[in-house]
Amino acid sequence: MYLAVILMFMVAGMLVGGAWSAYKQGSKFWTVMAAVLALAAAAAAIAWMIGEMQ
């Protein structure tokens, strides 16, 4: 299941890139949407990683 954790971190990274791109283009809505989804993906990856450690 470590692959799932890695994939979730990859998704979070892609979403951070999307948020940055949206920010540079001046789109507040998509910046916030991508940032919130990135935080959710990173939190899910961390929670999953902690669960795998136990």
C-alpha distance matrix in Angstrom:
0.0 3.8 5.2 5.4 7.0 9.1 10.1 11.2 13.1 14.6 15.7 17.2 19.0 20.4 21.6 23.3 25.0 26.1 27.5 29.4 30.8 31.9 33.4 35.4 36.7 37.9 35.8 35.2 33.5 30.8 30.4 29.7 27.5 25.3 25.2 24.3 21.4 20.3 20.5 18.6 15.7 15.8 16.2 13.2 11.0 12.8 12.6 8.9 9.0 11.8 10.3 7.6 10.9 12.9
3.8 0.0 3.8 5.4 5.2 6.4 8.6 9.9 10.9 12.5 14.3 15.5 16.8 18.6 20.1 21.3 22.9 24.5 25.8 27.3 28.9 30.4 31.6 33.4 35.0 36.3 34.6 34.0 32.7 29.9 29.0 28.6 26.8 24.2 23.9 23.4 20.7 18.9 19.2 18.0 14.8 14.2 15.1 12.8 9.8 11.3 12.1 8.8 7.5 10.9 10.6 7.7 10.0 13.0
5.2 3.8 0.0 3.8 5.4 5.1 6.1 8.6 9.9 10.4 12.2 14.2 15.2 16.4 18.3 19.9 21.1 22.4 24.2 25.8 26.9 28.4 30.1 31.6 33.0 34.5 32.8 32.6 31.2 28.1 27.6 27.5 25.4 22.7 22.9 22.7 19.6 18.0 19.0 17.7 14.2 14.3 15.8 13.4 10.5 12.9 14.1 10.8 10.3 13.9 13.6 11.2 13.8 16.6
5.4 5.4 3.8 0.0 3.8 5.5 5.0 6.1 8.7 9.7 10.4 12.2 14.1 15.2 16.4 18.3 19.9 20.8 22.3 24.3 25.6 26.6 28.3 30.2 31.4 32.6 30.6 30.1 28.5 25.6 25.3 24.8 22.5 20.1 20.4 19.8 16.7 15.5 16.3 14.6 11.2 11.9 13.1 10.2 7.9 11.0 11.6 8.3 9.1 12.7 12.1 10.6 13.7 16.1
7.0 5.2 5.4 3.8 0.0 3.8 5.4 5.1 6.3 8.6 9.9 10.6 12.4 14.3 15.4 16.6 18.6 19.9 21.0 22.7 24.4 25.6 26.8 28.8 30.4 31.4 29.6 28.9 27.6 24.9 24.0 23.5 21.7 19.1 18.8 18.3 15.6 13.8 14.2 13.0 9.7 9.3 10.5 8.3 5.1 7.6 9.1 6.5 6.2 10.0 10.4 9.2 11.6 14.5
9.1 6.4 5.1 5.5 3.8 0.0 3.8 5.5 5.2 6.2 8.7 9.9 10.6 12.4 14.3 15.3 16.7 18.4 19.9 21.2 22.7 24.3 25.7 27.2 28.9 30.3 28.8 28.5 27.5 24.5 23.5 23.5 21.9 18.9 18.7 19.0 16.2 13.9 15.0 14.5 10.9 10.2 12.6 11.1 7.7 10.1 12.4 10.1 9.2 13.0 13.9 12.3 14.2 17.4
10.1 8.6 6.1 5.0 5.4 3.8 0.0 3.8 5.4 4.9 6.2 8.6 9.7 10.5 12.3 14.2 15.3 16.4 18.3 19.9 21.0 22.4 24.2 25.8 27.0 28.5 26.7 26.6 25.3 22.2 21.6 21.8 19.7 16.8 17.3 17.5 14.3 12.5 14.3 13.4 9.6 10.3 12.8 10.9 8.4 11.7 13.5 11.3 11.5 15.3 15.7 14.5 17.0 19.9
11.2 9.9 8.6 6.1 5.1 5.5 3.8 0.0 3.8 5.3 5.0 6.2 8.6 9.8 10.5 12.3 14.3 15.1 16.3 18.4 19.8 20.8 22.3 24.4 25.6 26.7 24.7 24.2 22.8 20.0 19.3 19.0 16.9 14.3 14.4 14.2 11.1 9.5 10.8 9.7 5.9 6.8 9.2 7.4 5.4 9.0 10.7 9.3 10.1 13.5 14.1 13.8 16.2 18.9
13.1 10.9 9.9 8.7 6.3 5.2 5.4 3.8 0.0 3.8 5.4 5.0 6.1 8.7 9.8 10.5 12.4 14.1 15.1 16.5 18.4 19.8 20.8 22.6 24.4 25.5 24.1 23.6 22.7 19.9 18.5 18.6 17.2 14.1 13.6 14.1 11.8 9.0 10.2 10.4 7.0 5.9 9.2 8.8 6.1 8.6 11.4 10.7 10.4 13.6 15.2 14.7 16.4 19.4
14.6 12.5 10.4 9.7 8.6 6.2 4.9 5.3 3.8 0.0 3.8 5.4 5.0 6.2 8.6 9.8 10.7 12.4 14.2 15.4 16.6 18.4 19.9 21.2 22.8 24.4 23.0 23.1 22.3 19.1 18.1 18.8 17.2 13.8 14.1 15.2 12.5 9.9 12.2 12.6 9.0 9.0 12.5 11.9 9.6 12.3 15.0 13.9 13.7 17.2 18.5 17.7 19.5 22.7
15.7 14.3 12.2 10.4 9.9 8.7 6.2 5.0 5.4 3.8 0.0 3.8 5.4 5.1 6.2 8.6 9.9 10.4 12.2 14.2 15.2 16.3 18.2 19.9 21.0 22.4 20.6 20.5 19.3 16.1 15.6 16.0 14.0 10.8 11.7 12.5 9.3 7.5 10.4 10.2 6.8 8.3 11.6 10.8 9.6 12.8 14.9 14.1 14.8 18.0 19.0 18.8 21.0 23.8
17.2 15.5 14.2 12.2 10.6 9.9 8.6 6.2 5.0 5.4 3.8 0.0 3.8 5.5 5.1 6.2 8.7 9.7 10.4 12.3 14.2 15.1 16.3 18.4 19.9 20.8 19.2 18.7 17.8 14.9 13.6 13.8 12.4 9.2 9.0 9.9 7.5 4.5 7.1 8.0 5.2 5.5 9.1 9.6 8.7 11.0 13.5 13.6 14.2 16.9 18.4 18.7 20.5 23.2
19.0 16.8 15.2 14.1 12.4 10.6 9.7 8.6 6.1 5.0 5.4 3.8 0.0 3.8 5.4 5.1 6.3 8.6 9.8 10.6 12.4 14.2 15.2 16.7 18.6 20.0 18.9 18.9 18.7 15.5 13.9 14.9 14.1 10.4 10.2 12.3 10.4 7.1 9.7 11.5 8.9 8.4 12.2 13.0 11.4 13.4 16.4 16.4 16.2 19.1 21.0 20.8 22.2 25.3
20.4 18.6 16.4 15.2 14.3 12.4 10.5 9.8 8.7 6.2 5.1 5.5 3.8 0.0 3.8 5.4 5.1 6.2 8.7 9.9 10.5 12.3 14.1 15.4 16.6 18.4 17.1 17.7 17.2 13.7 12.7 14.3 12.9 9.2 10.4 12.6 10.3 8.0 11.5 12.7 10.2 11.0 14.6 14.8 13.7 16.3 18.9 18.6 18.9 21.9 23.4 23.2 25.0 28.0
21.6 20.1 18.3 16.4 15.4 14.3 12.3 10.5 9.8 8.6 6.2 5.1 5.4 3.8 0.0 3.8 5.3 4.8 6.1 8.5 9.6 10.3 12.0 14.1 15.1 16.3 14.5 14.6 13.8 10.5 9.6 10.7 9.2 5.5 6.8 8.9 6.9 5.1 8.8 10.2 8.7 9.9 13.1 13.7 13.5 15.9 18.1 18.4 19.2 21.8 23.3 23.7 25.5 28.2
23.3 21.3 19.9 18.3 16.6 15.3 14.2 12.3 10.5 9.8 8.6 6.2 5.1 5.4 3.8 0.0 3.8 5.3 5.0 6.2 8.6 9.8 10.4 12.3 14.3 15.2 14.2 14.0 14.2 11.3 9.0 10.4 10.3 6.7 6.2 9.3 8.7 5.8 8.6 11.2 10.2 10.1 13.3 14.8 14.4 15.9 18.6 19.4 19.7 22.0 24.0 24.5 25.8 28.6
25.0 22.9 21.1 19.9 18.6 16.7 15.3 14.3 12.4 10.7 9.9 8.7 6.3 5.1 5.3 3.8 0.0 3.8 5.4 5.1 6.1 8.6 9.7 10.6 12.4 14.3 13.7 14.5 15.0 11.7 9.9 12.3 12.2 8.6 9.2 12.5 11.6 9.3 12.3 14.7 13.3 13.4 16.8 18.0 17.2 19.0 21.9 22.2 22.3 25.0 26.9 27.0 28.4 31.4
26.1 24.5 22.4 20.8 19.9 18.4 16.4 15.1 14.1 12.4 10.4 9.7 8.6 6.2 4.8 5.3 3.8 0.0 3.8 5.4 5.0 6.1 8.4 9.9 10.6 12.3 11.0 12.0 12.0 8.4 7.5 10.2 9.6 6.3 8.2 11.3 10.3 9.2 12.5 14.3 13.4 14.4 17.5 18.4 18.3 20.4 22.8 23.2 23.9 26.5 28.0 28.4 30.2 32.9
27.5 25.8 24.2 22.3 21.0 19.9 18.3 16.3 15.1 14.2 12.2 10.4 9.8 8.7 6.1 5.0 5.4 3.8 0.0 3.8 5.4 5.1 6.0 8.6 9.9 10.5 9.2 9.3 9.8 6.9 4.5 7.2 7.7 4.9 5.6 9.1 9.4 8.4 11.0 13.3 13.3 14.0 16.6 18.2 18.5 20.1 22.3 23.3 24.1 26.2 28.0 28.8 30.3 32.9
29.4 27.3 25.8 24.3 22.7 21.2 19.9 18.4 16.5 15.4 14.2 12.3 10.6 9.9 8.5 6.2 5.1 5.4 3.8 0.0 3.8 5.4 5.0 6.2 8.7 9.8 10.0 10.6 12.2 9.7 7.0 10.0 11.3 8.7 8.6 12.4 12.9 11.2 13.5 16.3 16.0 16.0 18.9 20.7 20.5 21.8 24.5 25.5 25.7 27.9 30.1 30.6 31.8 34.6
30.8 28.9 26.9 25.6 24.4 22.7 21.0 19.8 18.4 16.6 15.2 14.2 12.4 10.5 9.6 8.6 6.1 5.0 5.4 3.8 0.0 3.8 5.4 5.2 6.3 8.8 8.9 10.8 12.2 9.3 7.9 11.6 12.2 9.8 11.0 14.5 14.5 13.3 16.2 18.5 18.0 18.5 21.5 22.9 22.7 24.5 27.1 27.7 28.1 30.6 32.5 32.8 34.3 37.1
31.9 30.4 28.4 26.6 25.6 24.3 22.4 20.8 19.8 18.4 16.3 15.1 14.2 12.3 10.3 9.8 8.6 6.1 5.1 5.4 3.8 0.0 3.8 5.4 5.1 6.3 5.3 7.3 8.5 6.0 5.1 8.9 9.7 8.3 9.9 13.0 13.4 13.2 15.8 17.9 18.0 19.0 21.5 22.9 23.4 25.1 27.3 28.2 29.0 31.3 32.9 33.7 35.3 37.9
33.4 31.6 30.1 28.3 26.8 25.7 24.2 22.3 20.8 19.9 18.2 16.3 15.2 14.1 12.0 10.4 9.7 8.4 6.0 5.0 5.4 3.8 0.0 3.8 5.4 5.1 5.8 6.6 9.2 7.9 5.4 8.8 10.9 9.9 10.0 13.3 14.7 14.0 15.9 18.6 19.1 19.5 21.8 23.8 24.2 25.4 27.7 29.1 29.6 31.5 33.6 34.5 35.7 38.3
35.4 33.4 31.6 30.2 28.8 27.2 25.8 24.4 22.6 21.2 19.9 18.4 16.7 15.4 14.1 12.3 10.6 9.9 8.6 6.2 5.2 5.4 3.8 0.0 3.8 5.4 7.8 9.7 12.4 10.9 9.0 12.6 14.4 13.0 13.4 16.9 17.9 16.9 19.0 21.8 21.9 22.1 24.7 26.6 26.6 27.9 30.5 31.6 31.9 34.0 36.2 36.8 38.0 40.7
36.7 35.0 33.0 31.4 30.4 28.9 27.0 25.6 24.4 22.8 21.0 19.9 18.6 16.6 15.1 14.3 12.4 10.6 9.9 8.7 6.3 5.1 5.4 3.8 0.0 3.8 5.7 8.9 11.1 9.8 9.3 12.8 14.2 13.3 14.6 17.7 18.5 18.2 20.6 22.8 23.0 23.8 26.4 28.0 28.3 29.9 32.2 33.2 33.8 36.0 37.9 38.6 40.0 42.7
37.9 36.3 34.5 32.6 31.4 30.3 28.5 26.7 25.5 24.4 22.4 20.8 20.0 18.4 16.3 15.2 14.3 12.3 10.5 9.8 8.8 6.3 5.1 5.4 3.8 0.0 3.8 6.1 9.1 9.1 8.3 11.3 13.3 13.3 14.1 16.8 18.3 18.4 20.2 22.5 23.3 24.1 26.2 28.0 28.8 30.1 32.2 33.5 34.4 36.2 38.1 39.1 40.5 43.0
35.8 34.6 32.8 30.6 29.6 28.8 26.7 24.7 24.1 23.0 20.6 19.2 18.9 17.1 14.5 14.2 13.7 11.0 9.2 10.0 8.9 5.3 5.8 7.8 5.7 3.8 0.0 3.8 5.6 5.7 6.1 8.8 10.2 10.8 12.2 14.4 15.6 16.4 18.3 20.1 21.1 22.3 24.3 25.8 26.9 28.4 30.2 31.4 32.6 34.5 36.1 37.3 38.9 41.2
35.2 34.0 32.6 30.1 28.9 28.5 26.6 24.2 23.6 23.1 20.5 18.7 18.9 17.7 14.6 14.0 14.5 12.0 9.3 10.6 10.8 7.3 6.6 9.7 8.9 6.1 3.8 0.0 3.8 5.7 5.1 6.2 8.6 10.0 10.5 12.2 14.2 15.2 16.4 18.3 19.9 20.9 22.4 24.2 25.6 26.8 28.4 30.0 31.3 32.8 34.4 35.9 37.4 39.5
33.5 32.7 31.2 28.5 27.6 27.5 25.3 22.8 22.7 22.3 19.3 17.8 18.7 17.2 13.8 14.2 15.0 12.0 9.8 12.2 12.2 8.5 9.2 12.4 11.1 9.1 5.6 3.8 0.0 3.8 5.5 5.4 6.2 8.7 10.0 10.7 12.3 14.2 15.5 16.6 18.3 20.0 21.2 22.6 24.3 25.9 27.0 28.5 30.2 31.7 32.9 34.6 36.4 38.2
30.8 29.9 28.1 25.6 24.9 24.5 22.2 20.0 19.9 19.1 16.1 14.9 15.5 13.7 10.5 11.3 11.7 8.4 6.9 9.7 9.3 6.0 7.9 10.9 9.8 9.1 5.7 5.7 3.8 0.0 3.8 5.4 4.9 5.9 8.3 9.7 10.4 11.8 14.0 15.1 16.1 17.9 19.6 20.7 22.1 24.0 25.4 26.5 28.0 29.9 31.2 32.4 34.3 36.4
30.4 29.0 27.6 25.3 24.0 23.5 21.6 19.3 18.5 18.1 15.6 13.6 13.9 12.7 9.6 9.0 9.9 7.5 4.5 7.0 7.9 5.1 5.4 9.0 9.3 8.3 6.1 5.1 5.5 3.8 0.0 3.8 5.5 5.4 6.0 8.6 10.0 10.4 12.2 14.2 15.3 16.3 18.2 19.9 20.9 22.3 24.1 25.5 26.6 28.4 30.1 31.3 32.9 35.1
29.7 28.6 27.5 24.8 23.5 23.5 21.8 19.0 18.6 18.8 16.0 13.8 14.9 14.3 10.7 10.4 12.3 10.2 7.2 10.0 11.6 8.9 8.8 12.6 12.8 11.3 8.8 6.2 5.4 5.4 3.8 0.0 3.8 5.6 5.1 6.0 8.5 9.7 10.5 12.2 14.1 15.2 16.3 18.2 19.8 21.0 22.3 24.0 25.5 26.8 28.3 30.0 31.5 33.5
27.5 26.8 25.4 22.5 21.7 21.9 19.7 16.9 17.2 17.2 14.0 12.4 14.1 12.9 9.2 10.3 12.2 9.6 7.7 11.3 12.2 9.7 10.9 14.4 14.2 13.3 10.2 8.6 6.2 4.9 5.5 3.8 0.0 3.8 5.5 5.3 6.2 8.5 10.0 10.7 12.3 14.2 15.4 16.5 18.3 20.0 21.1 22.4 24.2 25.8 26.9 28.5 30.4 32.2
25.3 24.2 22.7 20.1 19.1 18.9 16.8 14.3 14.1 13.8 10.8 9.2 10.4 9.2 5.5 6.7 8.6 6.3 4.9 8.7 9.8 8.3 9.9 13.0 13.3 13.3 10.8 10.0 8.7 5.9 5.4 5.6 3.8 0.0 3.8 5.5 5.1 6.0 8.6 9.8 10.3 12.1 14.1 15.1 16.2 18.2 19.7 20.7 22.1 24.2 25.5 26.6 28.5 30.7
25.2 23.9 22.9 20.4 18.8 18.7 17.3 14.4 13.6 14.1 11.7 9.0 10.2 10.4 6.8 6.2 9.2 8.2 5.6 8.6 11.0 9.9 10.0 13.4 14.6 14.1 12.2 10.5 10.0 8.3 6.0 5.1 5.5 3.8 0.0 3.8 5.5 5.0 6.2 8.6 9.8 10.4 12.1 14.1 15.2 16.4 18.1 19.7 20.8 22.4 24.1 25.5 27.0 29.1
24.3 23.4 22.7 19.8 18.3 19.0 17.5 14.2 14.1 15.2 12.5 9.9 12.3 12.6 8.9 9.3 12.5 11.3 9.1 12.4 14.5 13.0 13.3 16.9 17.7 16.8 14.4 12.2 10.7 9.7 8.6 6.0 5.3 5.5 3.8 0.0 3.8 5.4 5.1 6.2 8.6 9.9 10.5 12.2 14.2 15.3 16.4 18.1 19.8 21.1 22.4 24.2 25.8 27.6
21.4 20.7 19.6 16.7 15.6 16.2 14.3 11.1 11.8 12.5 9.3 7.5 10.4 10.3 6.9 8.7 11.6 10.3 9.4 12.9 14.5 13.4 14.7 17.9 18.5 18.3 15.6 14.2 12.3 10.4 10.0 8.5 6.2 5.1 5.5 3.8 0.0 3.8 5.4 5.0 6.1 8.5 9.8 10.4 12.2 14.2 15.1 16.2 18.1 19.9 20.8 22.3 24.3 26.2
20.3 18.9 18.0 15.5 13.8 13.9 12.5 9.5 9.0 9.9 7.5 4.5 7.1 8.0 5.1 5.8 9.3 9.2 8.4 11.2 13.3 13.2 14.0 16.9 18.2 18.4 16.4 15.2 14.2 11.8 10.4 9.7 8.5 6.0 5.0 5.4 3.8 0.0 3.8 5.4 5.1 6.1 8.5 9.8 10.5 12.2 14.1 15.2 16.3 18.3 19.8 20.9 22.6 24.9
20.5 19.2 19.0 16.3 14.2 15.0 14.3 10.8 10.2 12.2 10.4 7.1 9.7 11.5 8.8 8.6 12.3 12.5 11.0 13.5 16.2 15.8 15.9 19.0 20.6 20.2 18.3 16.4 15.5 14.0 12.2 10.5 10.0 8.6 6.2 5.1 5.4 3.8 0.0 3.8 5.5 5.1 6.0 8.5 9.8 10.5 12.0 14.0 15.1 16.4 18.1 19.8 21.1 23.1
18.6 18.0 17.7 14.6 13.0 14.5 13.4 9.7 10.4 12.6 10.2 8.0 11.5 12.7 10.2 11.2 14.7 14.3 13.3 16.3 18.5 17.9 18.6 21.8 22.8 22.5 20.1 18.3 16.6 15.1 14.2 12.2 10.7 9.8 8.6 6.2 5.0 5.4 3.8 0.0 3.8 5.5 5.1 6.1 8.5 9.9 10.4 12.0 14.0 15.3 16.3 18.2 20.0 21.6
15.7 14.8 14.2 11.2 9.7 10.9 9.6 5.9 7.0 9.0 6.8 5.2 8.9 10.2 8.7 10.2 13.3 13.4 13.3 16.0 18.0 18.0 19.1 21.9 23.0 23.3 21.1 19.9 18.3 16.1 15.3 14.1 12.3 10.3 9.8 8.6 6.1 5.1 5.5 3.8 0.0 3.8 5.5 5.1 6.1 8.6 9.9 10.4 12.1 14.2 15.2 16.3 18.4 20.5
15.8 14.2 14.3 11.9 9.3 10.2 10.3 6.8 5.9 9.0 8.3 5.5 8.4 11.0 9.9 10.1 13.4 14.4 14.0 16.0 18.5 19.0 19.5 22.1 23.8 24.1 22.3 20.9 20.0 17.9 16.3 15.2 14.2 12.1 10.4 9.9 8.5 6.1 5.1 5.5 3.8 0.0 3.8 5.4 5.0 6.2 8.6 9.8 10.4 12.3 14.1 15.2 16.6 18.9
16.2 15.1 15.8 13.1 10.5 12.6 12.8 9.2 9.2 12.5 11.6 9.1 12.2 14.6 13.1 13.3 16.8 17.5 16.6 18.9 21.5 21.5 21.8 24.7 26.4 26.2 24.3 22.4 21.2 19.6 18.2 16.3 15.4 14.1 12.1 10.5 9.8 8.5 6.0 5.1 5.5 3.8 0.0 3.8 5.4 5.1 6.1 8.4 9.7 10.6 12.2 14.1 15.4 17.2
13.2 12.8 13.4 10.2 8.3 11.1 10.9 7.4 8.8 11.9 10.8 9.6 13.0 14.8 13.7 14.8 18.0 18.4 18.2 20.7 22.9 22.9 23.8 26.6 28.0 28.0 25.8 24.2 22.6 20.7 19.9 18.2 16.5 15.1 14.1 12.2 10.4 9.8 8.5 6.1 5.1 5.4 3.8 0.0 3.8 5.5 5.1 6.0 8.4 9.9 10.4 12.2 14.3 15.9
11.0 9.8 10.5 7.9 5.1 7.7 8.4 5.4 6.1 9.6 9.6 8.7 11.4 13.7 13.5 14.4 17.2 18.3 18.5 20.5 22.7 23.4 24.2 26.6 28.3 28.8 26.9 25.6 24.3 22.1 20.9 19.8 18.3 16.2 15.2 14.2 12.2 10.5 9.8 8.5 6.1 5.0 5.4 3.8 0.0 3.8 5.5 5.1 6.0 8.6 9.8 10.4 12.3 14.7
12.8 11.3 12.9 11.0 7.6 10.1 11.7 9.0 8.6 12.3 12.8 11.0 13.4 16.3 15.9 15.9 19.0 20.4 20.1 21.8 24.5 25.1 25.4 27.9 29.9 30.1 28.4 26.8 25.9 24.0 22.3 21.0 20.0 18.2 16.4 15.3 14.2 12.2 10.5 9.9 8.6 6.2 5.1 5.5 3.8 0.0 3.8 5.4 5.0 6.2 8.5 9.8 10.6 12.9
12.6 12.1 14.1 11.6 9.1 12.4 13.5 10.7 11.4 15.0 14.9 13.5 16.4 18.9 18.1 18.6 21.9 22.8 22.3 24.5 27.1 27.3 27.7 30.5 32.2 32.2 30.2 28.4 27.0 25.4 24.1 22.3 21.1 19.7 18.1 16.4 15.1 14.1 12.0 10.4 9.9 8.6 6.1 5.1 5.5 3.8 0.0 3.8 5.4 5.2 6.2 8.7 10.0 11.3
8.9 8.8 10.8 8.3 6.5 10.1 11.3 9.3 10.7 13.9 14.1 13.6 16.4 18.6 18.4 19.4 22.2 23.2 23.3 25.5 27.7 28.2 29.1 31.6 33.2 33.5 31.4 30.0 28.5 26.5 25.5 24.0 22.4 20.7 19.7 18.1 16.2 15.2 14.0 12.0 10.4 9.8 8.4 6.0 5.1 5.4 3.8 0.0 3.8 5.5 5.0 6.2 8.8 10.4
9.0 7.5 10.3 9.1 6.2 9.2 11.5 10.1 10.4 13.7 14.8 14.2 16.2 18.9 19.2 19.7 22.3 23.9 24.1 25.7 28.1 29.0 29.6 31.9 33.8 34.4 32.6 31.3 30.2 28.0 26.6 25.5 24.2 22.1 20.8 19.8 18.1 16.3 15.1 14.0 12.1 10.4 9.7 8.4 6.0 5.0 5.4 3.8 0.0 3.8 5.4 5.1 6.4 9.1
11.8 10.9 13.9 12.7 10.0 13.0 15.3 13.5 13.6 17.2 18.0 16.9 19.1 21.9 21.8 22.0 25.0 26.5 26.2 27.9 30.6 31.3 31.5 34.0 36.0 36.2 34.5 32.8 31.7 29.9 28.4 26.8 25.8 24.2 22.4 21.1 19.9 18.3 16.4 15.3 14.2 12.3 10.6 9.9 8.6 6.2 5.2 5.5 3.8 0.0 3.8 5.4 5.2 6.8
10.3 10.6 13.6 12.1 10.4 13.9 15.7 14.1 15.2 18.5 19.0 18.4 21.0 23.4 23.3 24.0 26.9 28.0 28.0 30.1 32.5 32.9 33.6 36.2 37.9 38.1 36.1 34.4 32.9 31.2 30.1 28.3 26.9 25.5 24.1 22.4 20.8 19.8 18.1 16.3 15.2 14.1 12.2 10.4 9.8 8.5 6.2 5.0 5.4 3.8 0.0 3.8 5.5 5.6
7.6 7.7 11.2 10.6 9.2 12.3 14.5 13.8 14.7 17.7 18.8 18.7 20.8 23.2 23.7 24.5 27.0 28.4 28.8 30.6 32.8 33.7 34.5 36.8 38.6 39.1 37.3 35.9 34.6 32.4 31.3 30.0 28.5 26.6 25.5 24.2 22.3 20.9 19.8 18.2 16.3 15.2 14.1 12.2 10.4 9.8 8.7 6.2 5.1 5.4 3.8 0.0 3.8 5.6
10.9 10.0 13.8 13.7 11.6 14.2 17.0 16.2 16.4 19.5 21.0 20.5 22.2 25.0 25.5 25.8 28.4 30.2 30.3 31.8 34.3 35.3 35.7 38.0 40.0 40.5 38.9 37.4 36.4 34.3 32.9 31.5 30.4 28.5 27.0 25.8 24.3 22.6 21.1 20.0 18.4 16.6 15.4 14.3 12.3 10.6 10.0 8.8 6.4 5.2 5.5 3.8 0.0 3.8
12.9 13.0 16.6 16.1 14.5 17.4 19.9 18.9 19.4 22.7 23.8 23.2 25.3 28.0 28.2 28.6 31.4 32.9 32.9 34.6 37.1 37.9 38.3 40.7 42.7 43.0 41.2 39.5 38.2 36.4 35.1 33.5 32.2 30.7 29.1 27.6 26.2 24.9 23.1 21.6 20.5 18.9 17.2 15.9 14.7 12.9 11.3 10.4 9.1 6.8 5.6 5.6 3.8 0.0
